[in-house]
Structures are given as C-alpha cells and as structure tokens.
C-alpha cells in the first residue's frame, strides 16, 4: 500500500536519522590507520599499549642498590626511581589483580631498603654522601607513600640527620625546597638554610631563549614540589605572577626541547603543565604525542646504547630507568590520573588568591630591566626622598602666607627659590612660577 502524503515526511526523517547515526558510529568506532594521526592523538589510541609495555619492561628490571654501586651506578638513586614508577602505577591502577602484582614488586624493593649494608650514610665519604643524600631521603618518603613499614629506615634517618645538617650548613643545597619536603614529611624542624630561596629559577623570570636543560629541570622541580610531586591537586607556594609566567614559558620549552628530542625534559615539562591545568594548550598535545612516538619497542624510553660498552647491562638502570620513569609518570598523570578537569572551581584551586604576592618577586622585573637600579624595598637602599620632602615643606609654609618652590635637582645642587613678590597697596601676594612635577631619582647600585 502506498504511504499517505502525511506519513512520507516522517519516514524520510527516520531514514535520515538512521543514516546519520550509522555514519557517526562508523567515524567514532573505527580508529584511524594513519600512523601520523595516531601519533597526534596518542592519549586515546596508544596510551594503554604504551603503559603496558613500560610496565613489562620495569617488571623485568633488577634493581639491587648495593650491587649497582660496584658497577658504577648510584644504587640509592635508582631504587628511588623505580619506586617512583611503581608509586604512580599503583596510584592510577584500579584493577585488584594489577594492584596485587604491583604491591608484590614493591615489597621486593622494601626488602632491599632494609638491608644493613644499604644504610651506609655514616660510613661513606663526603662525595658519596652528597650524591646520595636526596635519594636516601626520597626512598624513605616513597616507601611511606606505598604503605610499607619504614620504622627501621626512619631510625637510620635519625642517626644520619646530624651529618646531613652539618653538610648542608657548610654547603647549602641549590634547591632547598626539595629537602624541605622531606623534613615536613618526617616532622623534623627545618634548619634556617632550608628557608632560603636563592636557588629559585622561577624567581629569575628567565626568557625562553636562556633556558638550558639544567635550568629547565630546575624549573619543573619547583612546580612538582609545589604539588608534592603530583600527589596533591592544589598548591599554595606559587602566586599569580608565578602562574602567569609559567603559562607563558612552559609551552615554548616543550616545543623547543621536543624538537631537540630531549625525552626526559619534555616529560617533566608535560607533568608541570598537567599540574597547572595547561592541557588545553597546543604545546601540551605536542609534548604527549612526542613522548608516545619516542617509546622503544621493548617499552622503555631513551637512546643510550652508546654507553652499553662501558656499563654493560647496567645501562638500563643508569640511564633508561630514569627516562622511562618520568615519561610513564607524565602519561599516567595526563590520562589515567584524571588531571584534565574543566570546572572553574578546580582550576581556581591552583591560583591561591589569599596568599599576598611577594613584593621582591613582583618588582623584580625592575632590577632585571634596569641594570644598576634597586627598588625601595626592605633590605635595599631607599630612593632619594628630597622631592617628597620639598612638597611637604611647601604645604606647611602655605599656611603662613608664604610660598617657596623647590625643584628636584641633581645631587649636590641646591633648590632655587622660584617666586617673586609684588605689592598692591597694603596687600601682598605671592606670584609664583608653575611648580614642576617632582622627579624621583633611583639610587645606583655600586
């Protein structure tokens, strides 16, 4: 039977809707076969495979902190790196069987950290002590975060603490806030040297072109420490000026160091952008795509085969482990970590408005842009206040029917009287030239 004229438009609409839905399902359900397009959208397409491959590589890696020292590798540092990798895997894993597998591996490393020969911080020489002091603290901190028993380890930390504070008093750390994180965690009273901020790269406000790899690492460490290395979502250490500067400088550094194939630094920069909620910027996606493309077939990241003749299999622990750990962390935080929030309240959490800005930091642009000039801040030389005194004196003399004009002059030159008096009968008035604007002079730094 032929459909009526009134029912025909309805059938047409139903057919069009069905065809459109089928087309939409086909577009979204079929992944692109183009390798370049997959590289540009790595989070949704290749992230799971990259994570599983890295996890398998880490499971096959042996990390004995005592034996590694005999092979020329810093054992405590490598133990901290692999514990960090498993901390982030556990943090973002929800499958019970996967978590049991990860915890079993963590317990193996906890056994290594409880060996008496591992705790040699009182017997080693000064060079070895300085090389391992941060890693020694970090391993204990990581084991605490992983829920392991650290009572024996913390007892050793208490024994090591006097030597640590004696060493940092003689030679303050470049970035004292990194050690301060562990002091806060263990409930130790921080020595005065850990309150210093001279090592802050962020305070220097460097232009993008002046960043070298080491200064780039230092910048990312400041951001990571503010967010407790990714374990908390908010921070109260960075003020608005800091956040505005980071939003300007980080994207350019990601693009620049990705072009130089610096996987370690790009991974750290991507993590910093994740913490600061800069995931909407094009450079963020560029960094993620670069990291996924750079993964080795065995699941690791980096290219250090030129050192294998020197270190043998130890090249995996000495070089590949750190690059793999920071890259895996960046990818986990970007996707499984669910950092990519869009609500305004969550975004505002990283911009503390209650904390007053640091006046030295807010006005530090002046001393950078005008060499030899200092601001009138506490601890600095004050500006020449003679013009303000001249104005105040002028105000007081007006009440007496007199007016004197003092102009701000160069050092050593006296102010001149710029008024003359004319008489009309018994009344006398003061006819004065126009008073110039006070001119403040900056004190030159010698």
One Martini backbone bead per residue (centre of mass of N, CA, C, O) as a GRO file, in nm:
protein
  446
    1UNK     BB    1   0.098   0.035   0.021
    2UNK     BB    2   0.065   0.363  -0.013
    3UNK     BB    3   0.175   0.618   0.134
    4UNK     BB    4   0.098   0.888   0.269
    5UNK     BB    5   0.167   1.225   0.261
    6UNK     BB    6   0.198   1.258   0.578
    7UNK     BB    7   0.411   1.007   0.624
    8UNK     BB    8   0.660   1.067   0.446
    9UNK     BB    9   0.830   1.271   0.613
   10UNK     BB   10   0.875   1.078   0.855
   11UNK     BB   11   1.039   0.862   0.703
   12UNK     BB   12   1.265   1.047   0.613
   13UNK     BB   13   1.362   1.124   0.895
   14UNK     BB   14   1.432   0.838   0.994
   15UNK     BB   15   1.639   0.770   0.773
   16UNK     BB   16   1.832   1.004   0.830
   17UNK     BB   17   1.894   0.932   1.124
   18UNK     BB   18   2.010   0.648   1.072
   19UNK     BB   19   2.241   0.735   0.882
   20UNK     BB   20   2.379   0.933   1.079
   21UNK     BB   21   2.435   0.728   1.306
   22UNK     BB   22   2.608   0.532   1.139
   23UNK     BB   23   2.825   0.736   1.064
   24UNK     BB   24   2.911   0.811   1.354
   25UNK     BB   25   2.995   0.527   1.445
   26UNK     BB   26   3.209   0.485   1.224
   27UNK     BB   27   3.394   0.726   1.306
   28UNK     BB   28   3.431   0.651   1.623
   29UNK     BB   29   3.493   0.327   1.607
   30UNK     BB   30   3.725   0.380   1.398
   31UNK     BB   31   4.040   0.376   1.375
   32UNK     BB   32   4.310   0.517   1.264
   33UNK     BB   33   4.569   0.414   1.024
   34UNK     BB   34   4.727   0.663   1.063
   35UNK     BB   35   5.018   0.723   1.220
   36UNK     BB   36   5.006   1.032   1.251
   37UNK     BB   37   4.724   1.048   1.383
   38UNK     BB   38   4.799   0.871   1.626
   39UNK     BB   39   5.023   1.064   1.732
   40UNK     BB   40   4.821   1.311   1.776
   41UNK     BB   41   4.631   1.078   1.948
   42UNK     BB   42   4.757   0.905   2.208
   43UNK     BB   43   4.569   0.877   2.453
   44UNK     BB   44   4.327   0.710   2.309
   45UNK     BB   45   4.515   0.493   2.140
   46UNK     BB   46   4.830   0.436   2.292
   47UNK     BB   47   4.843   0.441   2.602
   48UNK     BB   48   4.797   0.148   2.699
   49UNK     BB   49   5.033   0.017   2.548
   50UNK     BB   50   5.258   0.190   2.674
   51UNK     BB   51   5.210   0.110   2.969
   52UNK     BB   52   5.243  -0.199   2.942
   53UNK     BB   53   5.530  -0.197   2.827
   54UNK     BB   54   5.665  -0.048   3.065
   55UNK     BB   55   5.584  -0.247   3.285
   56UNK     BB   56   5.732  -0.493   3.171
   57UNK     BB   57   6.013  -0.368   3.184
   58UNK     BB   58   6.018  -0.318   3.492
   59UNK     BB   59   5.976  -0.618   3.581
   60UNK     BB   60   6.266  -0.701   3.434
   61UNK     BB   61   6.411  -0.516   3.645
   62UNK     BB   62   6.709  -0.499   3.825
   63UNK     BB   63   6.735  -0.360   4.173
   64UNK     BB   64   7.049  -0.331   4.335
   65UNK     BB   65   7.188  -0.094   4.531
   66UNK     BB   66   7.458  -0.240   4.605
   67UNK     BB   67   7.554  -0.365   4.330
   68UNK     BB   68   7.552  -0.099   4.157
   69UNK     BB   69   7.799   0.039   4.281
   70UNK     BB   70   8.009  -0.167   4.152
   71UNK     BB   71   7.900  -0.047   3.850
   72UNK     BB   72   7.873   0.279   3.869
   73UNK     BB   73   7.595   0.306   4.032
   74UNK     BB   74   7.334   0.471   4.188
   75UNK     BB   75   7.144   0.290   4.392
   76UNK     BB   76   6.951   0.484   4.547
   77UNK     BB   77   6.845   0.633   4.299
   78UNK     BB   78   6.725   0.380   4.153
   79UNK     BB   79   6.529   0.303   4.376
   80UNK     BB   80   6.367   0.566   4.361
   81UNK     BB   81   6.277   0.542   4.063
   82UNK     BB   82   6.121   0.267   4.076
   83UNK     BB   83   5.931   0.350   4.303
   84UNK     BB   84   5.801   0.583   4.147
   85UNK     BB   85   5.676   0.413   3.922
   86UNK     BB   86   5.497   0.233   4.116
   87UNK     BB   87   5.338   0.457   4.246
   88UNK     BB   88   5.188   0.550   3.982
   89UNK     BB   89   5.066   0.280   3.909
   90UNK     BB   90   4.904   0.250   4.175
   91UNK     BB   91   4.748   0.520   4.172
   92UNK     BB   92   4.609   0.437   3.864
   93UNK     BB   93   4.508   0.163   3.973
   94UNK     BB   94   4.197  -0.058   3.983
   95UNK     BB   95   4.291  -0.339   3.957
   96UNK     BB   96   4.337  -0.590   4.181
   97UNK     BB   97   4.550  -0.767   4.033
   98UNK     BB   98   4.744  -0.538   3.966
   99UNK     BB   99   4.797  -0.442   4.257
  100UNK     BB  100   4.922  -0.705   4.359
  101UNK     BB  101   5.158  -0.704   4.161
  102UNK     BB  102   5.278  -0.433   4.250
  103UNK     BB  103   5.314  -0.492   4.557
  104UNK     BB  104   5.512  -0.725   4.521
  105UNK     BB  105   5.735  -0.548   4.400
  106UNK     BB  106   5.763  -0.346   4.636
  107UNK     BB  107   5.855  -0.553   4.853
  108UNK     BB  108   6.126  -0.611   4.724
  109UNK     BB  109   6.238  -0.320   4.772
  110UNK     BB  110   6.199  -0.310   5.079
  111UNK     BB  111   6.413  -0.525   5.137
  112UNK     BB  112   6.653  -0.366   5.023
  113UNK     BB  113   6.610  -0.116   5.230
  114UNK     BB  114   6.673  -0.325   5.496
  115UNK     BB  115   6.961  -0.347   5.451
  116UNK     BB  116   7.247  -0.279   5.619
  117UNK     BB  117   7.435  -0.204   5.365
  118UNK     BB  118   7.254   0.037   5.271
  119UNK     BB  119   7.321   0.185   5.558
  120UNK     BB  120   7.605   0.407   5.482
  121UNK     BB  121   7.596   0.729   5.563
  122UNK     BB  122   7.829   0.718   5.799
  123UNK     BB  123   8.073   0.572   5.615
  124UNK     BB  124   8.086   0.748   5.391
  125UNK     BB  125   8.190   0.974   5.196
  126UNK     BB  126   8.124   1.294   5.100
  127UNK     BB  127   8.060   1.245   4.804
  128UNK     BB  128   7.856   1.012   4.847
  129UNK     BB  129   7.667   1.167   5.031
  130UNK     BB  130   7.584   1.393   4.829
  131UNK     BB  131   7.471   1.193   4.610
  132UNK     BB  132   7.251   1.037   4.834
  133UNK     BB  133   7.071   1.216   5.021
  134UNK     BB  134   6.811   1.250   4.853
  135UNK     BB  135   6.755   0.947   4.795
  136UNK     BB  136   6.740   0.852   5.088
  137UNK     BB  137   6.488   1.022   5.154
  138UNK     BB  138   6.301   0.931   4.917
  139UNK     BB  139   6.269   0.634   4.980
  140UNK     BB  140   6.121   0.671   5.247
  141UNK     BB  141   5.888   0.836   5.129
  142UNK     BB  142   5.789   0.621   4.926
  143UNK     BB  143   5.732   0.392   5.127
  144UNK     BB  144   5.515   0.549   5.272
  145UNK     BB  145   5.326   0.588   5.023
  146UNK     BB  146   5.322   0.253   4.988
  147UNK     BB  147   5.279   0.122   5.288
  148UNK     BB  148   5.543   0.076   5.435
  149UNK     BB  149   5.777  -0.032   5.659
  150UNK     BB  150   5.988   0.245   5.822
  151UNK     BB  151   6.122   0.220   6.107
  152UNK     BB  152   6.414   0.143   6.044
  153UNK     BB  153   6.471   0.372   5.846
  154UNK     BB  154   6.408   0.613   6.041
  155UNK     BB  155   6.630   0.545   6.242
  156UNK     BB  156   6.858   0.603   6.033
  157UNK     BB  157   6.782   0.896   5.981
  158UNK     BB  158   6.840   1.003   6.265
  159UNK     BB  159   7.144   0.932   6.252
  160UNK     BB  160   7.198   1.112   5.983
  161UNK     BB  161   7.107   1.409   6.040
  162UNK     BB  162   7.360   1.557   6.154
  163UNK     BB  163   7.525   1.529   5.894
  164UNK     BB  164   7.333   1.669   5.704
  165UNK     BB  165   7.330   1.952   5.853
  166UNK     BB  166   7.634   1.999   5.833
  167UNK     BB  167   7.653   1.997   5.523
  168UNK     BB  168   7.430   2.220   5.453
  169UNK     BB  169   7.579   2.444   5.612
  170UNK     BB  170   7.837   2.446   5.429
  171UNK     BB  171   7.642   2.341   5.171
  172UNK     BB  172   7.397   2.459   5.025
  173UNK     BB  173   7.137   2.392   4.854
  174UNK     BB  174   7.012   2.478   4.554
  175UNK     BB  175   6.719   2.330   4.641
  176UNK     BB  176   6.576   2.342   4.944
  177UNK     BB  177   6.273   2.250   4.896
  178UNK     BB  178   6.332   1.946   4.852
  179UNK     BB  179   6.416   1.883   5.146
  180UNK     BB  180   6.169   2.014   5.292
  181UNK     BB  181   5.964   1.797   5.221
  182UNK     BB  182   6.093   1.577   5.413
  183UNK     BB  183   6.084   1.732   5.675
  184UNK     BB  184   5.777   1.753   5.684
  185UNK     BB  185   5.711   1.449   5.676
  186UNK     BB  186   5.899   1.376   5.944
  187UNK     BB  187   5.884   1.626   6.153
  188UNK     BB  188   6.110   1.828   6.110
  189UNK     BB  189   6.320   2.074   6.188
  190UNK     BB  190   6.413   2.337   6.009
  191UNK     BB  191   6.665   2.484   5.894
  192UNK     BB  192   6.747   2.795   5.783
  193UNK     BB  193   6.859   2.712   5.497
  194UNK     BB  194   6.563   2.599   5.393
  195UNK     BB  195   6.440   2.909   5.356
  196UNK     BB  196   6.573   2.961   5.114
  197UNK     BB  197   6.564   3.126   4.754
  198UNK     BB  198   6.821   3.141   4.558
  199UNK     BB  199   6.750   2.867   4.373
  200UNK     BB  200   6.533   3.013   4.209
  201UNK     BB  201   6.421   3.017   3.884
  202UNK     BB  202   6.147   3.159   3.893
  203UNK     BB  203   6.252   3.439   4.004
  204UNK     BB  204   6.420   3.516   3.734
  205UNK     BB  205   6.260   3.526   3.468
  206UNK     BB  206   6.333   3.382   3.215
  207UNK     BB  207   6.382   3.357   2.906
  208UNK     BB  208   6.347   3.113   2.680
  209UNK     BB  209   6.640   3.130   2.545
  210UNK     BB  210   6.795   3.077   2.841
  211UNK     BB  211   6.721   2.784   2.840
  212UNK     BB  212   6.845   2.503   2.980
  213UNK     BB  213   6.823   2.192   3.083
  214UNK     BB  214   6.888   2.254   3.388
  215UNK     BB  215   6.685   2.490   3.420
  216UNK     BB  216   6.440   2.324   3.338
  217UNK     BB  217   6.451   2.121   3.567
  218UNK     BB  218   6.433   2.325   3.800
  219UNK     BB  219   6.153   2.432   3.727
  220UNK     BB  220   5.996   2.160   3.752
  221UNK     BB  221   6.067   2.110   4.051
  222UNK     BB  222   5.905   2.346   4.166
  223UNK     BB  223   5.630   2.248   4.070
  224UNK     BB  224   5.631   1.963   4.191
  225UNK     BB  225   5.669   2.047   4.489
  226UNK     BB  226   5.402   2.209   4.510
  227UNK     BB  227   5.248   1.911   4.433
  228UNK     BB  228   5.393   1.670   4.560
  229UNK     BB  229   5.465   1.509   4.300
  230UNK     BB  230   5.139   1.462   4.229
  231UNK     BB  231   4.974   1.401   4.519
  232UNK     BB  232   4.845   1.687   4.463
  233UNK     BB  233   4.611   1.940   4.330
  234UNK     BB  234   4.719   2.158   4.521
  235UNK     BB  235   4.848   2.496   4.604
  236UNK     BB  236   5.066   2.760   4.803
  237UNK     BB  237   5.349   2.865   4.649
  238UNK     BB  238   5.209   2.993   4.401
  239UNK     BB  239   5.163   3.278   4.241
  240UNK     BB  240   5.028   3.459   3.994
  241UNK     BB  241   5.293   3.539   3.861
  242UNK     BB  242   5.395   3.252   3.829
  243UNK     BB  243   5.159   3.137   3.657
  244UNK     BB  244   5.189   3.331   3.420
  245UNK     BB  245   5.477   3.256   3.349
  246UNK     BB  246   5.433   2.950   3.303
  247UNK     BB  247   5.226   2.981   3.074
  248UNK     BB  248   5.443   3.113   2.886
  249UNK     BB  249   5.706   2.911   2.903
  250UNK     BB  250   5.632   2.604   2.877
  251UNK     BB  251   5.540   2.566   2.580
  252UNK     BB  252   5.811   2.653   2.450
  253UNK     BB  253   5.984   2.428   2.584
  254UNK     BB  254   5.845   2.184   2.467
  255UNK     BB  255   5.897   2.242   2.168
  256UNK     BB  256   6.203   2.273   2.181
  257UNK     BB  257   6.281   1.988   2.322
  258UNK     BB  258   6.138   1.810   2.115
  259UNK     BB  259   6.322   1.897   1.876
  260UNK     BB  260   6.578   1.773   2.060
  261UNK     BB  261   6.497   1.494   2.195
  262UNK     BB  262   6.414   1.554   2.512
  263UNK     BB  263   6.254   1.341   2.704
  264UNK     BB  264   6.289   1.410   3.000
  265UNK     BB  265   6.207   1.714   2.986
  266UNK     BB  266   5.932   1.685   2.851
  267UNK     BB  267   5.805   1.516   3.074
  268UNK     BB  268   5.837   1.731   3.298
  269UNK     BB  269   5.679   1.957   3.151
  270UNK     BB  270   5.412   1.804   3.123
  271UNK     BB  271   5.361   1.769   3.423
  272UNK     BB  272   5.352   2.070   3.488
  273UNK     BB  273   5.107   2.127   3.300
  274UNK     BB  274   4.914   1.940   3.444
  275UNK     BB  275   4.912   2.077   3.724
  276UNK     BB  276   4.830   2.370   3.574
  277UNK     BB  277   4.609   2.322   3.351
  278UNK     BB  278   4.755   2.313   3.030
  279UNK     BB  279   4.595   2.103   2.826
  280UNK     BB  280   4.478   2.313   2.598
  281UNK     BB  281   4.741   2.343   2.480
  282UNK     BB  282   4.917   2.258   2.203
  283UNK     BB  283   5.190   2.179   2.345
  284UNK     BB  284   5.082   1.945   2.509
  285UNK     BB  285   5.014   1.756   2.269
  286UNK     BB  286   5.295   1.757   2.155
  287UNK     BB  287   5.433   1.618   2.398
  288UNK     BB  288   5.267   1.356   2.403
  289UNK     BB  289   5.328   1.264   2.114
  290UNK     BB  290   5.635   1.249   2.149
  291UNK     BB  291   5.643   1.033   2.374
  292UNK     BB  292   5.499   0.802   2.224
  293UNK     BB  293   5.692   0.793   1.974
  294UNK     BB  294   5.964   0.736   2.165
  295UNK     BB  295   5.916   0.450   2.211
  296UNK     BB  296   6.037   0.154   2.263
  297UNK     BB  297   5.984  -0.176   2.187
  298UNK     BB  298   6.044  -0.264   2.506
  299UNK     BB  299   5.909   0.014   2.670
  300UNK     BB  300   6.113   0.218   2.672
  301UNK     BB  301   6.318   0.516   2.720
  302UNK     BB  302   6.558   0.607   2.501
  303UNK     BB  303   6.926   0.662   2.397
  304UNK     BB  304   7.213   0.450   2.531
  305UNK     BB  305   7.401   0.250   2.359
  306UNK     BB  306   7.687   0.394   2.382
  307UNK     BB  307   7.710   0.280   2.703
  308UNK     BB  308   7.723  -0.038   2.702
  309UNK     BB  309   8.032  -0.088   2.694
  310UNK     BB  310   8.070   0.031   2.990
  311UNK     BB  311   7.796  -0.091   3.162
  312UNK     BB  312   7.624  -0.272   3.019
  313UNK     BB  313   7.336  -0.362   3.178
  314UNK     BB  314   7.355  -0.091   3.356
  315UNK     BB  315   7.218   0.107   3.149
  316UNK     BB  316   6.927   0.065   3.237
  317UNK     BB  317   6.959   0.194   3.522
  318UNK     BB  318   7.123   0.459   3.462
  319UNK     BB  319   6.922   0.563   3.212
  320UNK     BB  320   6.641   0.431   3.132
  321UNK     BB  321   6.486   0.455   3.400
  322UNK     BB  322   6.438   0.759   3.424
  323UNK     BB  323   6.299   0.807   3.152
  324UNK     BB  324   6.067   0.607   3.202
  325UNK     BB  325   5.950   0.725   3.461
  326UNK     BB  326   5.878   1.020   3.365
  327UNK     BB  327   5.702   0.931   3.123
  328UNK     BB  328   5.497   0.755   3.267
  329UNK     BB  329   5.396   0.974   3.455
  330UNK     BB  330   5.293   1.172   3.239
  331UNK     BB  331   5.082   0.974   3.112
  332UNK     BB  332   4.922   0.904   3.365
  333UNK     BB  333   4.840   1.196   3.442
  334UNK     BB  334   4.700   1.271   3.166
  335UNK     BB  335   4.488   1.023   3.201
  336UNK     BB  336   4.450   0.834   3.459
  337UNK     BB  337   4.474   1.089   3.660
  338UNK     BB  338   4.247   1.306   3.600
  339UNK     BB  339   4.354   1.616   3.552
  340UNK     BB  340   4.137   1.694   3.326
  341UNK     BB  341   3.988   1.968   3.417
  342UNK     BB  342   3.703   2.221   3.378
  343UNK     BB  343   3.634   2.338   3.629
  344UNK     BB  344   3.661   2.637   3.794
  345UNK     BB  345   3.726   2.543   4.083
  346UNK     BB  346   3.971   2.364   4.012
  347UNK     BB  347   4.136   2.583   3.869
  348UNK     BB  348   4.143   2.782   4.121
  349UNK     BB  349   4.321   2.601   4.312
  350UNK     BB  350   4.603   2.705   4.161
  351UNK     BB  351   4.498   3.014   4.260
  352UNK     BB  352   4.603   3.180   4.515
  353UNK     BB  353   4.448   3.469   4.665
  354UNK     BB  354   4.530   3.487   4.975
  355UNK     BB  355   4.816   3.515   4.893
  356UNK     BB  356   5.051   3.733   4.908
  357UNK     BB  357   5.259   3.892   4.727
  358UNK     BB  358   5.585   3.918   4.650
  359UNK     BB  359   5.758   4.208   4.633
  360UNK     BB  360   6.024   4.110   4.511
  361UNK     BB  361   5.892   3.955   4.275
  362UNK     BB  362   5.705   4.180   4.152
  363UNK     BB  363   5.977   4.390   4.123
  364UNK     BB  364   6.213   4.232   3.970
  365UNK     BB  365   6.200   4.362   3.683
  366UNK     BB  366   6.361   4.622   3.740
  367UNK     BB  367   6.651   4.492   3.792
  368UNK     BB  368   6.656   4.363   3.502
  369UNK     BB  369   6.588   4.614   3.308
  370UNK     BB  370   6.768   4.801   3.526
  371UNK     BB  371   7.073   4.827   3.555
  372UNK     BB  372   7.170   4.950   3.875
  373UNK     BB  373   6.878   4.912   4.007
  374UNK     BB  374   6.679   4.983   4.294
  375UNK     BB  375   6.441   4.923   4.516
  376UNK     BB  376   6.218   5.030   4.782
  377UNK     BB  377   6.308   4.783   4.982
  378UNK     BB  378   6.365   4.576   5.208
  379UNK     BB  379   6.725   4.585   5.213
  380UNK     BB  380   6.739   4.844   5.053
  381UNK     BB  381   6.789   5.121   4.903
  382UNK     BB  382   6.670   5.422   4.907
  383UNK     BB  383   6.519   5.664   4.784
  384UNK     BB  384   6.512   5.982   4.693
  385UNK     BB  385   6.323   6.212   4.916
  386UNK     BB  386   6.339   6.524   4.848
  387UNK     BB  387   6.082   6.588   4.686
  388UNK     BB  388   5.876   6.514   4.910
  389UNK     BB  389   5.986   6.720   5.117
  390UNK     BB  390   5.932   6.971   4.950
  391UNK     BB  391   5.627   6.943   4.936
  392UNK     BB  392   5.571   6.941   5.243
  393UNK     BB  393   5.699   7.217   5.300
  394UNK     BB  394   5.516   7.381   5.117
  395UNK     BB  395   5.253   7.328   5.272
  396UNK     BB  396   5.339   7.457   5.549
  397UNK     BB  397   5.401   7.754   5.425
  398UNK     BB  398   5.116   7.839   5.329
  399UNK     BB  399   4.991   7.908   5.616
  400UNK     BB  400   5.201   8.179   5.623
  401UNK     BB  401   5.190   8.325   5.327
  402UNK     BB  402   5.399   8.135   5.188
  403UNK     BB  403   5.610   8.056   4.897
  404UNK     BB  404   5.796   7.768   4.798
  405UNK     BB  405   6.012   7.648   4.546
  406UNK     BB  406   6.117   7.313   4.481
  407UNK     BB  407   6.351   7.152   4.301
  408UNK     BB  408   6.460   6.868   4.156
  409UNK     BB  409   6.793   6.785   4.184
  410UNK     BB  410   7.094   6.725   4.161
  411UNK     BB  411   7.349   6.617   4.318
  412UNK     BB  412   7.459   6.916   4.505
  413UNK     BB  413   7.205   7.082   4.434
  414UNK     BB  414   7.023   7.350   4.497
  415UNK     BB  415   6.744   7.494   4.563
  416UNK     BB  416   6.523   7.726   4.411
  417UNK     BB  417   6.378   8.031   4.407
  418UNK     BB  418   6.039   8.078   4.223
  419UNK     BB  419   5.970   8.366   4.354
  420UNK     BB  420   5.776   8.674   4.358
  421UNK     BB  421   5.712   8.999   4.482
  422UNK     BB  422   5.403   9.197   4.497
  423UNK     BB  423   5.262   9.523   4.545
  424UNK     BB  424   4.918   9.629   4.659
  425UNK     BB  425   4.948   9.825   4.872
  426UNK     BB  426   4.888   9.636   5.161
  427UNK     BB  427   4.891   9.406   4.978
  428UNK     BB  428   5.021   9.070   4.953
  429UNK     BB  429   5.158   8.866   4.698
  430UNK     BB  430   5.220   8.553   4.538
  431UNK     BB  431   5.415   8.501   4.249
  432UNK     BB  432   5.427   8.197   4.075
  433UNK     BB  433   5.561   7.951   3.938
  434UNK     BB  434   5.535   7.659   3.807
  435UNK     BB  435   5.521   7.355   3.945
  436UNK     BB  436   5.698   7.094   3.925
  437UNK     BB  437   5.738   6.772   3.896
  438UNK     BB  438   5.843   6.531   4.075
  439UNK     BB  439   6.175   6.381   4.072
  440UNK     BB  440   6.285   6.067   4.083
  441UNK     BB  441   6.573   5.898   4.212
  442UNK     BB  442   6.785   5.646   4.157
  443UNK     BB  443   6.986   5.422   4.303
  444UNK     BB  444   7.300   5.330   4.257
  445UNK     BB  445   7.465   5.035   4.221
  446UNK     BB  446   7.790   4.932   4.356
   0.00000   0.00000   0.00000
